[in-house]
Amino acid sequence: MALTHQQTLVGALMLEQTPICINRNCDRAVCYSHTHKNGTKRWRPVCGRCHLASYGAKPYDPFIIPVKKAYCENIDGRLGYRCSATIPYPGALELDHIDGDRCNNIEANIQTLCKVCHSYKSHKNKDFCKNKNAKDTIHSI
């Protein structure tokens, strides 16, 4: 029996190594975000369920320990100034890759920043340049 084109594509996708959610005790595959014009894939650092829970749309499963904090970690001044943003809802917080490499999805490389601090840090460190020609390889422990 011959496979259809769709069955072949699904099989090929299943053979790819899909990263695992960064949250502790979650073993689900991360969410695919999009593909860049150059063909590199963009993955979220969390699975679909944890992504929805991270901004309050669904609850976390009882055994999941989220990496995302409920506050901007720049309140300690790690970016050269202290964040004074009021966080109106969890969606105003984002996960930032400390080293700027969006493929380096290990917990020690993740910090929670508000949208303003994340944008400032990314532009200051030129994180967008580090990922311009990035491969879709995911580093993990």
C-alpha positions in Angstrom: 0.0 0.0 0.0 1.4 3.4 -1.0 1.6 6.2 1.5 0.0 9.5 0.7 2.1 12.7 0.7 0.5 13.8 4.0 1.3 10.5 5.6 4.9 10.8 4.4 5.2 14.3 5.8 3.7 13.3 9.2 6.2 10.3 9.3 9.1 12.6 8.6 8.1 15.1 11.3 7.8 12.3 13.8 11.4 11.2 13.0 12.7 14.7 13.9 13.9 15.2 17.5 11.4 17.5 19.0 12.6 19.4 22.1 10.9 18.7 25.5 9.1 21.4 27.6 11.5 23.3 29.8 9.2 23.2 32.8 10.1 20.8 35.6 8.2 17.5 35.5 6.7 18.1 32.1 7.8 15.6 29.5 5.6 16.9 26.6 7.1 18.1 23.3 7.4 21.9 22.9 5.1 23.9 20.6 6.2 24.6 17.1 6.0 28.4 16.6 6.8 29.1 12.9 9.4 28.6 10.2 11.6 31.6 9.1 12.1 32.5 5.5 15.5 30.8 5.5 13.9 27.5 6.6 15.0 27.4 10.2 12.3 26.3 12.6 11.2 28.3 15.6 10.2 26.3 18.7 8.7 27.7 21.9 10.6 26.6 25.1 7.4 25.1 26.5 4.7 22.7 25.4 1.2 23.9 24.3 -0.5 23.2 27.6 2.3 25.0 29.6 2.2 27.9 27.1 -1.5 28.5 27.7 -0.9 28.1 31.5 1.9 30.6 31.4 -0.4 33.5 30.7 -3.4 32.2 32.7 -5.6 30.7 29.9 -5.4 27.2 31.6 -4.1 26.0 34.9 -0.8 24.2 35.1 -1.0 20.4 35.7 -0.6 19.8 39.5 2.9 18.2 39.2 4.4 20.9 36.8 6.8 23.4 38.3 7.0 26.3 35.8 10.3 28.0 35.0 8.5 31.3 34.3 8.3 33.5 37.4 5.4 35.7 38.4 7.7 38.8 38.3 10.3 40.4 36.1 13.7 39.1 37.3 15.3 42.5 36.5 14.0 43.8 39.8 17.5 43.0 41.0 19.0 45.3 38.4 20.8 42.6 36.4 20.3 44.7 33.2 21.9 47.8 34.7 18.7 49.3 36.0 15.9 48.1 38.3 12.6 47.2 36.6 9.7 49.0 38.1 7.0 47.7 35.7 3.6 46.8 37.1 2.7 43.4 35.7 -1.0 43.5 35.0 -1.3 39.8 33.9 1.1 36.9 33.3 1.2 37.4 29.6 3.2 40.6 30.2 6.1 38.4 31.1 8.3 36.5 28.7 11.0 33.8 28.9 14.4 35.2 27.8 17.5 33.2 26.8 20.2 34.7 28.9 23.0 33.9 26.4 20.8 35.2 23.5 20.8 31.7 21.8 17.1 30.8 21.4 18.1 27.2 20.8 19.9 26.9 24.2 16.8 25.7 26.1 18.2 24.7 29.5 16.7 26.0 32.7 19.9 27.8 33.8 19.8 29.8 30.5 16.2 31.1 31.0 15.1 34.2 32.9 11.7 35.8 33.2 11.6 39.4 31.9 8.7 41.9 31.3 8.2 42.8 27.7 10.1 46.1 28.1 13.2 44.6 29.8 13.2 41.7 27.3 13.2 44.1 24.4 15.9 46.3 26.0 18.2 43.3 26.8 17.7 41.8 23.3 18.6 45.0 21.5 21.5 45.9 23.9 23.1 42.5 23.4 22.1 42.2 19.7 20.4 38.8 20.4 18.6 39.1 17.0 21.9 38.9 15.2 23.0 35.8 17.2 19.9 34.0 15.9 19.9 35.3 12.3 21.6 32.3 10.9 20.8 29.8 13.7 20.2 26.2 12.9 17.1 24.4 14.3 19.3 22.5 16.7 18.1 22.5 20.3 20.7 22.3 23.1 19.5 20.4 26.1 20.8 18.5 29.1 
